[in-house]
Structures are given as structure tokens and as C-alpha cells.
């Protein structure tokens, strides 16, 4: 694999491929798989879940569990291999299998490398499996020139992990020349081809950390410092916590090497072209004098370490190249279909009409006993007016530029930069087909974000429009959301000795509705905000409670629904002044490697604790930590608001040295 450009251009549509191949392909296309929502089959979700548990056991150093989960993952792959090889398959299915099999093999090699490195501490064995992982998907990785190749970020991680292992082997490693060349190839590829800003931040932070060590060994401490500075700035811009701690620690080591004299405050002048990848980074660095001085590094590191110590289990890694920040949203196809069907009052027989001969086939699918082929899945979802694609985003476009505009819109909304939202909206409207419902709906949503801030329209009018936008795909009324918080999932009826299900008198039972898609979650959140502004706070709280409980009671774990769950849970906690819920959302954010909203969530806890005078000193320290987080993320609006609040409450300056 490690495809060349001509292969990339001639490849068939990705829509029917397995999840792992879809992620690889979008990365090789220069796009971000994080921009998509994923509708998974039960088997795909099981594989994702088992792989996640395997990684956790590796970092916990629980070898027996890690080996057991690795075996289960491998067994699922072998079962799928056997099934696909024996059945008569069409050309499209055959191509899908040929592309997917080496990626599974690569993952297995990655897994063995993780066990060897993190549990057994066997660098030679880890090196062997990392080389195998690279050879499976990118056999040309040792070439002197990668020109013309397109590789995924996962393959770049394999290469960086190999460089790390070579570096730790020290004098025992005979690959110093290969290490230098491979690292240079990775840096050049990241600079030239990883154009998605957030994906660039994630992979560049890992590259900068490994490259910084090489520069230190070569006597270029200032160059190493500039690399780490640029990486921290990029991670901060996108609210990414993961891999920030090792970078800050590395900078602390470098400051010890070069000393903290006046000359070092000018170190930004020597930043190389890689570190200055974006004009925004340059401006940010120049405006924060001295940007990331030794004192600031120590302060930010202390805050992040304290947060991890309080809210994360010890096993969570801080410097594994194979761990990542994640914000993907997973939905389970059978759960989604079942709950939407019941909400619409459609029987299994009615849904099966024209698709299956017997209605029982729908029941088998909803019970996860069978998987749907693409044709029948599309027929069922179209009947229910659900998305008929496995991988989707909340606007309909093939232009990467538009997806980037949407990401920038989310960024501006998070920073309360409403003038920026207006500019981006105009650009989006010029590029999108506004006759498509999904495009029209997301544009209207962001127009309403601006209208709420500027109070340019009555709140009742905006609320009415939002409800109509939500009802395009949402099948239960808001009044029913309060009862969703107390409903429990249906249990299967027990079987008697003859193997027959026990008969119970038929009665209509209310059912939990499906978790929202991302666009629905944004609308639900905006509706709750409007309800609070209109003095209907109890209705807003009921909305939050109902939707968050839907997500929690889904088969899909909340961490696989971070993009919707964290937003709704955090706002519910603020509405209810709930320390418990805020702690829950901070834990979830840190588990997923995100920190953009942690400052506000932590502030809610501090304010709730402040009512008890015995917590005064603790609250002061918490608020100073929160201010440092806002500073690290360049969240100026919240910095200023917290300065005023702190001065009024404690009669002192929050940023006093």
C-alpha cells in the first residue's frame, strides 16, 4: 500500500469500505476523519471497543488481559477473513477486502509492538514489529525519496515510534543514519501534505517531541526549544491536551541546558520554517512576550499534571505515540434503526415490507444477530428518513475547503468571535448548495448563534425556527425529553425450560430514543440556551437531562460520543450547578485528550465550592489554575471575565506573581 498519487486518483468510492480503510484513505487524501460521524455495524463497534480495551490493558501493564484481548481481536479478524474468502463476492466487495486485510495485519503488528515496548520493555522486539507494521502498508518506507507517495497519519505514527525505539536503544542501535533519514522524511511529509490544521497539530506535536531530542543530542538546544514552542501553540489553538505534557517537560529540560538568560527570550527569532507553518502561530508567539518562558512552562505543566492527578486514572499515557486525542462520534446502526422505528410507531413487519419477505428479519438485525448489506441498510434508513451512509458529516459537500470553514466556525463560536462567524458564513453560503437541507440547516443554525449574541431578533422567533430545524430529523417532542431521563433500556424476556420466551400481557412501553447526531445536538443545546434566556430554566434542564441520559444508556460508550455528550453534559452541569456532572465531563474530556472546555467546567466546580468559606484557599488556587488554562488556550474573553470576578471576590489580582 502506501499508495502513490495515481492510485489515489483512480480509487473507487470509499462509501462501502470498512471503517479502518475509510480512516486510512481519508488521511491519505489529506482530509481529517475526525470531521465525520460514523454509523457502525455491531461487529465494527465490537472491534473498536476490544481494541480500545486492549490499549488500556497495555498501559495498565496487565499482560494477561492484554494478551486475551489481543487474541479476541485477532480471532474476529480471522473469522472475517474466513467468511469473506469462502463466500461468493462481487468485484467491489473483493476490492474492499484486498484493501482492508493489510490494515488489520498492520494493527496486529502495532499491538505486538505495544506489548513489547510498554509491558516487556524489549526494545529489539518492539523494533521488529514496528518494521513489520511499516512493511505491511508502506513497503517503500526506506526509499531515499517519498515524493509521489501518500501515507496516513497512522503510518507516520508507526515511523515516529520506530525512531523513538531506535533513539532509546542508544549505542546498541546500528540505525543512526536510518533514524535521521526517517525522521527527516516524516518532518517533510508533515510540512507539505498534512494540510488539515487540527490533524497537523496532533502529528506535528509527536514529531516535534522526537525531533527535539535529536536536536538536543546534536547540540542545537535552541532549535529544539522552538520546535516544542510551535507544537504547544498549535495544540493550544485546538484545545488538545494530549501530548502537551511531554512537550512542556522537554522544554523544561532544554531550559536547564541553555539557562534562563536574556538571550533565550529571543529564541523565537530562530524558529525554523516548520515551526512557523501558520501565520497565526507567528502572530500569537510575537504577541505573548516572552512566549512560553521557563516560568510559563512550569506553570502550565503544573496545572495539567494536577488536573490529570485529580481526574484521570494513573494508567492514562502522556507520551504514547499510538494514543490520540479523539472526538469522533459513533452510532450503532441496529440501535439507531430500532429506536427510530419505535419512535415513529412503525412495526417490524411494516418496516420489512418490500425489503424482506418476513418481518422477523428486522428483529434479528435489531438484536444484533445479523448484519445488513449496504443495499438493505439503505432501503431501511430511507424508509425511516435516516442517513443512508456509514460515514457522514452534517453538511453535504465534497470540498475539503468547506469542511475547513465549518471547523473554523466551530472554533470562532467556542471563542465567542462573532465577527469571524459572519465572515465564514458568507464564504460558506457562496460555496454550498443551499437547496440541500443539511447545508441550509447548519447555515441557519450559525446565523442564530450570531442573532442570540447580538439580540437582533426576538428569542421566541429564534426558538421557533430552531424547533422546526430540529424536527426535520428528530422524532420525539421536547415535552417527552424529561421522561427519557428516568427510562431504562428494555431487557430481553427470560426463556422457559422449553426455550420459549415467557408470555406477558401486551402493553405499550415507552422506549429510550436514540442519541442525537452532531447537528441535532447543536440545535438541542441552542434550544436549551434560548429556554433559559426566556426564563424557562426547568424545561432547559429537562432537555439536557433527557438527551444526556439517552447517550449514557446507549450501547455505544459515552467516550465514543464525545463531540455531542461533552457539550450537553457540560451545559447541564452549569445549568444545575452540579459538581458531580462537571467532574464527569472533565474526566471525559481528559480521557479523550481534549481541554478546550475544561477551564469553564473547572470554574463551575470552583464557584460551587466557594459557598463554603473553608474552601477559600482551595478555590483561589483552582481559579489561578483555570486562568492559566485560559492563557494557554489564548481564551482572552474568559481571561478578562475571570480577572474581574477574582478581583471582586478576593480583592487581589489573579495573575500576580
N, C-alpha and C positions, 0 to 999 in steps of 0.2 A: 504494500500500500504506500503510504507517504506520497500521495498522488501528485503527479505533475499537472501543470495548468491545463494541458489539452484533455486529460482525463476528467478534470473538474468540470470543464466546459461541456463535455459530451455526456455527463452523467444524467441518468433519468431522474424523474421527480422523486423527492425524498419522502413523500407523504405516507407511503406504506411500509417504510423501513422500521426496524426495531429501534427502541429508544437509544441504545448505546451508539448505533450507527448514525442516528439523527444528530446526536450531540457532536460526534466527531466531524460529521460533514458540515454542520453549521459553523463550527470553529475553523475548519479548513477554508470555508468560503469567506472567512473574515468577519463572521457575524457572531452575535452573542446568544448562546442557548438560554441564558437567563431571562431573555425578553419574552419567552414563550410560557404558556401553561401547557401541562401535559395531561392527557386523558389516557391512563394506563389500563392494560388488562390486569387481571388478578395475578397472572404469572409474572408480568413485568414488575408489578409492585412488590411481589414476594422477593424477587431477585434484588431489587433496590434495597429493601428492608434488611435482607440477610447480609448483603454487602456492607451496609451501614453498621450492623451489629458486629460483623467481623472486624471492621476497623476499630470499633470501640474496645473489643476484647484485646486487640493487639496493643493499644495504648494503655490498657489496664494491666498488661503483662500477664494475662490469663491464657496461658498457652493451650490448655486442653479445650477451652471454649473456642478459642480462635481456630484451632485445627478442626474442631467439629463443624463450625460454621463454614469454614473454607471447603470442607468435604461436601456439605449440603449445597453450597453454591455450585461447586464443580459437578455434583450429581444432577442438578437441574439443567446445567448446560449439556451434559451428556445425554439426558433424556430428550432434550430438544433436538440435539444432533441426530439421534436415532430416529425420531419421529419424522424429521424433515427429509432424511435420506431415504426412508422406506416409502413414503407416500408419493404418489404421482403429483408433481408440482408443475405449475406453469413457468414460463420463462422469467416473469417478473419475480415470482417467489424464489426461484433458483438464484437469481442475481442477488436478491436480498440476503439469502443465506450465505452466498460466497463472500459478500462484503462484511457480514456480521461475525462469522466464525473466528477470523483472526483477532478481532477486537476482544472477544471473550477470552481467547488464549492470552492476549496481552494482559488482561485484567488478572488472570490466574498467575502469570509471572510477577506482576506487581504485588499480588498478595503474598507470594513466597518471599519476595524481597523485603516486604514489611516485617514479616515474622523473623527473617534472618537479621535485620537491622535493629528492630526495636525490642525484640524479646531475646534472641540468641546472641546478639552482639557479634555476629560473624560477618565481618566486612567483605571477605572474599566471596562468601555465598551470596550476599546481597548484590555485590558487583555482577556475579554470574547471572542472576535472574534479571537484573536491570538491563544488561546487554541483550538477553533473550527477549525482553519486552520490547526493546527498540528494534531488534531484528525482525520481530513478527510483523510490525506495522510500518516500519521505516528502515528497510534493509540497506538503504543508501546513506545512512546517517554518518558514516565515516568518510564520505567523499569530501574533497577539499572545497567544493563549491555546492551550496544548497540552492543556487539560482534555479528558478523554474519549479521548485517544489512548494507544495502547500501542506503544512502539517498542523496538527491540532495542538491546543494548549496542553492536553493530556500527554502528548508525546514530548512536548517541551519540558513538562514536569519530570518525565522519565529521564530525559537528558540531564536536567539540573540535579536530580537525585544521584545520578551516576557520578557527576562531577563532585558532588558533596562527599560521596563514599571514597572516591579517589583522593580527595583532599585529606580525609581523616586517616587514610592508610599511610600518609606521610612518606617516609623514606622507603617503606615497603612497596609503594606504588611505582610501577615502571611506566606509568602512562602520563607523565607530566606534560609532554608535548601534546598528546591527545586531549588531555584535560583542558589545556589552554585553547586549543583549536575548537573543541566542542563548545566551550563557554563563549568564545567569540562568535561562533555561528548562532548560538541562541540569542545573544545580545543583538546581533544584526537583524535576525528574523523578527524579534520583538519590536525593534525600532521601525522596521519597514512595513511589516504585514499585520501586526496586531493593532488595527485601527479603532476598534471599539474602545472607548475611553475607560470604561469600568473593567473590561477584560484586561486591558493594558495595565491598569493599576494592580490587579491581582498577580499576574505573571511577572510583571516588572519588579514587584517587591521581592519576590523569591530570587529572581536573577540578581538584583542589586545586593542582596544579602550574601549570596555565594561569591559574586564578583568582588565585593568589598573585602572579603577575606583574602582573595588573591592579590588585590592591590596592596593590602597591608603587608603581606609577605614580600611583595616586590618593592616595598619602601615608599609607596605612594599613599600615605595616610590621608592627605587632603582630598585626593580623588575618591578614596573610599568613603569619606565623610559626605562628599557632595552627592554620591550615588544614594546613600541612605536618606539624606535630606529630601531628595526628589521623590523617593519611594514613599516616605511618610506623608509628604504633601499630597501625593496622588491618592493614597488610601484615605486620608482625612477628607478629601473632597467628596468621596463617595460613601463616607460613613462606614468604612470597612475596618473592623478591629483586628481581624485575623492577619497575622504576620507583622503587626505593628510592634509588639513587644520585642521580638528578636532584633528588629532594626534599631530600636531605641537602645537596647543593650549593646549592640555592636557600636553605636555612636558613642556610648559611654566608654567603651574600650579604646576607641580611637582618640577621644579627648584626653585620656590618660597618656596616650603615646605622644601626642603633639603638644600637650599642655594647653592650658586655657589662657593664652596671652592675647594681646590686642590683634596680632596678626591673624589669629584664627577667626575673628569676627568678619574678616574679609574673604573667608573661604568660598563664599558663594560666587565670587568672581571667577574662580577656576572651574566652575561646573561645566562638564563636557556636554556635547550635543545630545547625548542620550538622555541625561538628566533634565535638559531644557526642552523636552519633547513638546510641551504645550506652552503657548504664550501666557495662559492663565497662571501656570505654575511660576513662571518668571516674575509676573506681577505680584503674586502672593508672597514670594520669597523677598522681593525688594521692599514690600510694604511692612514686613514684620522684622524690624531691625532690633536686636540680632536674631534672625530666624533660627530656631532650634539651637540656641546656645546650650552649653553644658547644663546650666540651671534649668532651662526649659525641658531638656531631655529627661533629667532626673525627676522633675515634677510630673510630666506626662506618664513616665514609666511607673512611678509610684501609684498614680491614680488607677491605671489599667491593672496593675498587679493586685491592688486592693479590691477592685471590682471582681476580678476572677476569683480571688480567695473567698469572697463573700457569696458569690452567686453561682460559681461553677464547681463541678466535681474536679478533684485533683487530676484525674486521668486525661482531661481535655488537653490536646497538644498545643504548643505555642509555636513550634518551628518545624512541623512536618510538612514537607513539600507536597505530600499527597493529600493533605487536609485542605479544605477550602471554605471560604465564606459562601453561603448558599441562600438564595431567595427564590428558588423555583417553587411553583405551585403544582401539586399533583392532585388529580381527581381519579377516582376508581370508576371505570365505565359501568360495571354492573350495579354499583351503589347509586350512581347518578341516574341511571335509567329507571331503577326500581322506585326511587323516591320521587322522581318527577312524574312517573306514571301514576303513582298513588295520589299525588297532589292534584293531578288533573282528573282523577276519578275514572281512569281507564283500566279495564280488567286485562289480565294476561291474554285472554282469548281475543279481545278487541285489538290489542297491540300486535298479536301474532297474525291477524287476518291479512292475507296477501303476502306474508313473509314466510310463515311456517304453516305446515299442514295441521299441526297440533299446538294448542296454546301452552302445553306443558314445557315446550322448548324455551319459552321466555322464562319460566320458573327455574329451569335448570341453569340458565345463564345468570339469573339474579342470585342464585345460590352458589355461584362460582364453580359449578360442576363442569361447565363447558365454556370455551372461548368463542367469540364471534369472529367470522371472517369479515373482511373490510366491506364487502357488498351488503351483508345483512346488518352490520353495525350502522352503515349509512342510512339504510331504509328505516331502521328503528329510531335513530336520532332525528331524522327528518320528520317522522310522524309526531315526535314529541317537541319539535322546534328547538332541538338542542344542537350544539356544534357537531358537525359530522366529520371533523378532522381530529386525529390523535394529537396533533401539535398545533396550537393556535395562539394568536395574540389578539388583543382587544381592538385592533384596527386592521382593516383589510388593505394591505399594500405589499408589493414586492420590493419596495425601495428601502434599502438599509438607511438611507439618509432620513427618511420619515420616522423610522424606529428610533434613530438617534434623537430626533426632535422630541419624540414622546418621552424619552429618558431625560432630556434636558427640562422638559415641562415638569416632570415629577421632582427633579432637583430644585427648580425655581419655586415650586409650590411648598416643598419642605423648608426652604429658606425664606419664605414669605416675600419673594421677589416678584411682585405682581406686574410691574412694568415689563419684566423679562417674559412673563407668561403671555402678555398681549402680543409681543413681537413674535414669539414662537408660534402662537395660534394663527397669526396671519400667514406665516410661512407654511404651516400645516394645511390650512384651507386651500392654499394655492396648489399644493401637490396632491391632495387627496380627492378621490371621487366622493363628493358629498351626498350623492344619491344613495350610497351604501349605508345601511342602518348603523353598523358598528362605527363607521367613521363619523357620521353625523352625531351620534350619541356622545362619543368621547370629546368632540369639539364643544358640544353644548355643555357638557359637564365642566370643562375648564373655563368656559365663559361664565358659568355660575360661580365658580371659585372666585373669580375677579369681582363679580357683581356683589357677592356677600361681603367681601372686604371693603369695597367702595360704597356699599349701600345704595347702589344705583337703581335697584329695583326692590319692590316690596318683598319681604321674606316669604309671605304667603304665596306670592306668584312663583318664586323660585322653587318653593317646596312642591307646589302643584306640578311644575314641569318635571322636577326630579322623580316624582312618583310615576308619572307617565313614562319616563325613560326607563325606570326600573321594571315596570310592568311589561315591557316588551319581551323580557325573558324570565321574569320572576313570577312564580305561580301561586304564592300564598300572600294574603293581605297582611299589612303591618299589624293589624289588630291581633293576628294569630301568633305573633312572634313571642309574646310574653309566655304563652303556654309551652313553647318549644324548649324553654329553659328547664322545665321540670319533667318533660317526657323522657322515657327510657327506650333504648332500642328493643325491638321485638326479639323475643327468644324463640328458638325452634321448639316445637312441641315434642315432648318425650314420646318414645315408641314403646308399645307394649311388648309382651313376650313373643307375639307373632310377627314383630317387626312393623306393625301398623301404627301410624300416628294416632294418638288418643284424640277422640272426637270431643269437641267443645261446642256449646251453643254459639252460633254465629252472632257476632256483634261488631259493629263498626268501631275500629280503634284508631285514634289519632296517631299519626306517624311523624317521626322527625323528618324535616325537609333536608334537602341536600346542602352542602357547604356552598357558599357563593363563588362565582367566578370573580376574577380580579375587578372587572369593571362594575359588577354588581356590588362588590364590597365597597368600592369608592363611592358609589351612589348611596348605599345604605349609610355610610359614615357621614356623608354630606347631609342626608335627610335628618340624621340624629342631631347634627350640629344646628340645623335650622329649627328643629323642635325645641332645643334648649334656648335658642335665641328668642323663640316665641313664647317662652315660659312654660313649655310642656315637657319639663325635665323628666318626669316619671315615664312618659312614653318613650323618650330617648333612651333611658336606662333599660326599659323593657326590650327595646330594639337591640341594644348591644348584648344584653344577656341572652336573648334568643339566638342571635346569629353566632355568638362565640360558643354557645353550648352545642349548636349544630356541628361546628367544626370539631369540637372536643369529642363528640360522640361518633364521629366518622371512623371508619376502619383505617383511613389514612391518618397517620400521626400528625399532630399539630406542627412539628418542625418541618414537615414536608408541605406545609401550607403557610409558611412564614409571611409571604407577601400580603396575605389577607388577614390572617389571625393576629399578628402583632399589632397592626393598625387598629383593629376593632377592640382588641383586649386593652390596649394602652388607653384608648379614649374612654372605654368603660371604666377603667380604674380611676381616671381623672374625674369623671362624672360622679363616681361613687366615693371618691377619696379613699380607695381601698389599697392598703399597704400590701395585702396578700396578692391581689391581682397585679399590682405593679412589680412586685418581686418576681412573679411568674413571667411577666413579659420581658423583664431584664434578663432572666435566665435563658429564655428562648432566644433573645437577640444575641447574647454572647455565645450560645451554643451554635448559632448559625453564623457567627463571625461578624455580626453587624453591630454598629454602635451609634448610628445616626440619631436614633430616638432615645437612647439610654439616658442622656442628660436630663431630658424633660421627665422621664419616668422616675429617675432617682430623685429629682426635685420634688415630685409629688409625695414620695415617701418622707423626705426631709420636712416638708411643710406639715404633713400629718403628724409626725413625731414632735413637732415644735410646740404643740399644745401642752406637753408635759415639760415643765421647767427643768426637770432633772436631765433632759436630753439636750440642753442648750449647747454644751461644748461639742457633743457629737454632731448636732445639726450644723454648727459653724464649720466643722471640718468637712462634712458632706457637701455643703454648699460651695466651699472652696474647691473641692474635687470636681463638682459639677461645672463651676466656672472654667476650670482647666480643660474639661472636656469640650465645652463650647468654644474655647480658644483654639484647641487642637483642630476642631472641625470648621473653624472660621465662621461660626454662627454668631454674627455680630448683633443681630436683633435680640437674641436671648441673652447675650453677654451684657448688653446695656440694661435690659429689663432686670436681670439678676443683680447688677450693680446697684440700681435704685432700690430694689427690695431689701437687699442686705444692709445698705446704709440706713434705711428707715427702721429695720427691725433690730439691728445690733449696734447702730451708731458707730460703725467703723467701715473702712474701705475693704472690699473683698480681695482686691489684688495687691494688698500691702505685702511687702517682702519681709 
